[in-house]
Amino acid sequence: MLACAVLLAGLGIWQLERRVWKHALIAAVDARIHAAPVAAPGPGEWAGISAGNDAYRRITVIGHFRNDRVTLVKAVTERGPGYWVMTPLQARDFTVLVNRGFIPDAMRRQVPAGPDQAQVTGLLRITEPGGGFLRSNDPKGSRWYSRDVAAIASAHGLSNTAPYFIDADATPNPGGWPVGGLTVVHFNDSHLVYALTWFALCGMALWAAWFVTRRREAGE
């Protein structure tokens, strides 16, 4: 029981350390979201991109949309079910996938085209490989449940594609669709609850050890 108590106490301390890390991450992301936009990372910077250092950074890029290679990714937003409109943007020396925003199910077959030339400002997002919950992406069937940059680029024959995508900001599109700026920035922060749970279990293990020792000493 004492060994169990030590283990549970260690888990509680680990959760407190995770809580400190999570709060630092939340503060860093909040600062990135409200910072002035910087140029989208080019090929020379791709190797150093990581979720911890770059996710949700505000970036901007100029290029032309390749509307013949749009990918619709299943989405559920505050506006209901529908699709994210993922359109390649050809910049000067690379291609980057842009999530231009959300359209409802009814617009699936009439996706508004992006302008030929555009300056896009939004949040850098890390690729989402594989698919969604219990649903895998099906490139051959054009059924997408996550914004998997590498898979989408491969399916459309895109080359020199950035390993991230951009969530476009809320700048209105002609006609009102797609609707951008719907990025949900949320981090679960239940580490304190977990820590208190582990410490409570640790206390129960110590009490059990004390109770058993007391009974033995009393000859019971």
Backbone torsions as a table, in degrees:
resi	resn	phi	psi	omega
1	MET	NA	-36.6	178.1
2	LEU	-65.7	-40.5	177.6
3	ALA	-63.3	-39.4	177.8
4	CYS	-63.8	-40.5	179.6
5	ALA	-62.8	-41.5	178.7
6	VAL	-62.2	-43.6	179.0
7	LEU	-61.7	-44.6	-179.0
8	LEU	-65.9	-38.4	177.0
9	ALA	-63.6	-38.9	177.7
10	GLY	-62.6	-40.3	177.9
11	LEU	-65.1	-37.9	177.3
12	GLY	-63.5	-43.5	178.7
13	ILE	-64.5	-39.3	178.1
14	TRP	-61.3	-40.5	178.6
15	GLN	-66.0	-35.6	176.5
16	LEU	-65.5	-38.7	177.0
17	GLU	-65.9	-40.0	176.7
18	ARG	-62.8	-35.3	179.2
19	ARG	-64.6	-41.3	177.8
20	VAL	-62.7	-44.7	178.3
21	TRP	-61.9	-43.7	-177.7
22	LYS	-63.7	-41.0	179.6
23	HIS	-65.6	-36.1	177.0
24	ALA	-66.2	-39.3	178.5
25	LEU	-64.5	-44.8	-179.8
26	ILE	-60.9	-41.9	179.4
27	ALA	-65.0	-40.6	-179.4
28	ALA	-65.8	-43.6	-179.8
29	VAL	-65.5	-40.5	178.4
30	ASP	-60.7	-39.4	178.5
31	ALA	-66.7	-39.4	-179.8
32	ARG	-65.3	-42.4	-176.6
33	ILE	-61.4	-35.0	-175.5
34	HIS	-97.9	3.5	179.6
35	ALA	-81.1	162.6	175.7
36	ALA	-66.7	142.7	-178.5
37	PRO	-67.4	146.7	176.7
38	VAL	-119.0	168.3	-179.0
39	ALA	-62.4	140.5	178.1
40	ALA	-59.8	135.4	-178.9
41	PRO	-59.0	131.7	178.7
42	GLY	-91.5	-178.2	-175.8
43	PRO	-52.4	-36.4	-178.8
44	GLY	-67.4	-15.3	-178.0
45	GLU	-107.0	-6.1	-172.1
46	TRP	-62.4	-37.1	-176.6
47	ALA	-62.7	-26.9	-176.4
48	GLY	-94.6	1.6	-178.1
49	ILE	-75.3	133.0	178.7
50	SER	-143.4	159.3	179.1
51	ALA	-62.8	-41.7	-176.8
52	GLY	-64.9	-33.7	-175.4
53	ASN	-100.6	-20.7	-169.8
54	ASP	-127.3	-18.8	-176.5
55	ALA	-58.2	133.1	178.0
56	TYR	72.5	15.9	174.1
57	ARG	-72.5	138.0	178.5
58	ARG	-78.6	125.7	-178.5
59	ILE	-135.6	164.6	179.3
60	THR	-141.1	149.0	-179.1
61	VAL	-152.6	148.6	178.7
62	ILE	-114.8	138.0	178.1
63	GLY	-179.6	-164.4	176.6
64	HIS	-123.1	141.3	-178.4
65	PHE	-76.5	140.0	175.3
66	ARG	-101.0	82.7	-172.8
67	ASN	-69.0	-11.5	178.0
68	ASP	-81.2	-1.9	-176.7
69	ARG	-129.7	42.9	-179.6
70	VAL	-76.4	142.8	174.0
71	THR	-121.5	130.9	176.8
72	LEU	-101.5	125.4	-178.4
73	VAL	-114.5	128.4	-179.0
74	LYS	-53.1	137.4	-178.4
75	ALA	-146.4	149.1	170.8
76	VAL	-126.8	117.5	-174.9
77	THR	-127.1	-176.8	176.7
78	GLU	-63.6	-15.9	177.9
79	ARG	-95.2	3.2	179.0
80	GLY	106.2	-170.0	-180.0
81	PRO	-78.4	152.9	179.4
82	GLY	172.9	-138.7	-174.9
83	TYR	-141.7	148.7	164.6
84	TRP	-86.3	136.5	178.6
85	VAL	-96.5	104.2	-178.7
86	MET	-98.3	113.2	-177.1
87	THR	-123.2	130.0	176.6
88	PRO	-66.6	138.1	174.2
89	LEU	-115.1	120.6	179.8
90	GLN	-87.6	106.9	176.1
91	ALA	-87.7	-172.4	-174.1
92	ARG	-62.1	-43.2	-176.0
93	ASP	-130.7	14.2	175.7
94	PHE	-163.7	170.0	177.6
95	THR	-113.2	140.8	176.9
96	VAL	-134.1	137.2	176.9
97	LEU	-78.3	132.5	179.8
98	VAL	-116.4	123.9	169.8
99	ASN	-81.8	96.8	-175.2
100	ARG	-69.2	-19.3	178.1
101	GLY	140.3	-165.6	-172.0
102	PHE	-104.3	140.8	169.1
103	ILE	-129.8	148.6	178.4
104	PRO	-74.0	167.0	-179.4
105	ASP	-54.0	-37.7	-175.3
106	ALA	-63.5	-18.7	-177.2
107	MET	-98.7	9.4	-175.0
108	ARG	-55.0	-37.3	-175.8
109	ARG	-97.6	6.2	177.0
110	GLN	-139.6	60.1	-177.8
111	VAL	-70.8	123.8	178.8
112	PRO	-62.6	132.1	179.9
113	ALA	-76.4	149.3	175.4
114	GLY	-82.2	159.0	179.4
115	PRO	-64.5	152.2	-178.9
116	ASP	-60.5	-49.4	177.3
117	GLN	-111.8	134.1	-176.6
118	ALA	-153.4	151.5	168.8
119	GLN	-111.0	118.3	-177.2
120	VAL	-106.9	130.7	174.0
121	THR	-122.5	135.0	-179.0
122	GLY	-175.3	-159.6	-176.0
123	LEU	-105.0	134.1	175.5
124	LEU	-71.0	125.7	179.8
125	ARG	-120.2	142.4	179.1
126	ILE	-81.6	142.1	-178.6
127	THR	-53.6	151.5	-178.1
128	GLU	-119.7	80.7	-174.0
129	PRO	-70.5	152.5	170.8
130	GLY	99.7	-66.7	-175.1
131	GLY	152.5	-160.6	179.4
132	GLY	-101.6	-168.0	-178.8
133	PHE	-65.7	116.6	179.4
134	LEU	61.5	15.3	179.2
135	ARG	-137.3	122.9	-179.5
136	SER	-95.3	147.8	175.7
137	ASN	-63.1	143.9	179.2
138	ASP	-127.0	85.1	-177.2
139	PRO	-57.9	-39.8	-178.2
140	LYS	-65.3	-34.3	179.0
141	GLY	-92.2	3.9	-178.7
142	SER	55.5	40.5	175.3
143	ARG	-114.9	115.0	-174.7
144	TRP	-122.6	133.5	-179.0
145	TYR	-120.7	-3.0	174.7
146	SER	-149.9	161.3	-176.9
147	ARG	-93.5	76.6	-178.2
148	ASP	-87.9	101.1	-172.5
149	VAL	-59.0	-50.3	-176.2
150	ALA	-62.4	-42.8	-178.5
151	ALA	-67.5	-41.3	179.0
152	ILE	-65.7	-42.0	179.3
153	ALA	-62.6	-41.1	179.6
154	SER	-66.5	-41.9	-178.4
155	ALA	-63.2	-30.1	-176.8
156	HIS	-105.6	6.9	177.7
157	GLY	66.3	34.4	179.9
158	LEU	-86.4	139.9	179.2
159	SER	-116.8	158.7	178.9
160	ASN	48.9	50.7	-175.8
161	THR	-95.8	133.8	179.1
162	ALA	-59.1	146.3	-178.2
163	PRO	-80.6	10.2	178.7
164	TYR	-130.0	171.8	171.4
165	PHE	-128.4	168.8	-177.9
166	ILE	-115.7	127.2	169.3
167	ASP	-86.2	110.0	-178.8
168	ALA	-62.1	148.5	-179.1
169	ASP	-77.5	-170.6	-172.6
170	ALA	-83.5	11.8	176.3
171	THR	-56.1	122.8	-174.9
172	PRO	-61.4	139.1	173.0
173	ASN	-91.0	153.1	177.0
174	PRO	-55.2	131.0	-178.5
175	GLY	83.5	-6.9	176.8
176	GLY	90.2	-8.0	-178.4
177	TRP	-130.5	148.0	-8.6
178	PRO	-66.4	164.2	178.4
179	VAL	-98.2	114.6	179.4
180	GLY	-92.8	-176.5	176.5
181	GLY	72.3	24.2	-178.2
182	LEU	-102.6	15.6	179.3
183	THR	-60.5	128.6	176.5
184	VAL	-98.7	116.9	179.0
185	VAL	-105.3	104.2	-176.1
186	HIS	-145.4	134.2	176.8
187	PHE	-124.9	127.3	175.2
188	ASN	-63.5	133.4	-178.7
189	ASP	-133.3	69.3	-178.9
190	SER	-107.7	16.1	-173.7
191	HIS	-63.9	-34.4	179.6
192	LEU	-65.9	-40.7	177.9
193	VAL	-62.5	-44.6	178.6
194	TYR	-61.7	-43.5	-179.2
195	ALA	-61.4	-45.5	179.4
196	LEU	-63.0	-34.9	177.8
197	THR	-64.1	-47.8	179.4
198	TRP	-62.8	-41.0	179.6
199	PHE	-66.5	-35.2	177.3
200	ALA	-65.3	-42.5	177.4
201	LEU	-65.0	-36.1	176.0
202	CYS	-61.8	-44.6	178.0
203	GLY	-61.3	-38.7	178.3
204	MET	-66.3	-38.9	178.4
205	ALA	-65.2	-41.1	177.9
206	LEU	-64.6	-40.9	177.9
207	TRP	-63.0	-41.3	179.2
208	ALA	-63.4	-41.7	178.1
209	ALA	-62.5	-43.0	179.1
210	TRP	-64.4	-40.8	-177.6
211	PHE	-64.9	-44.9	179.5
212	VAL	-64.6	-43.1	179.4
213	THR	-62.0	-41.4	-179.5
214	ARG	-63.2	-41.8	-179.8
215	ARG	-66.1	-38.0	179.0
216	ARG	-66.2	-43.6	-180.0
217	GLU	-64.4	-29.4	179.0
218	ALA	-84.1	-2.9	178.3
219	GLY	74.9	19.8	-179.5
220	GLU	-83.9	NA	NA
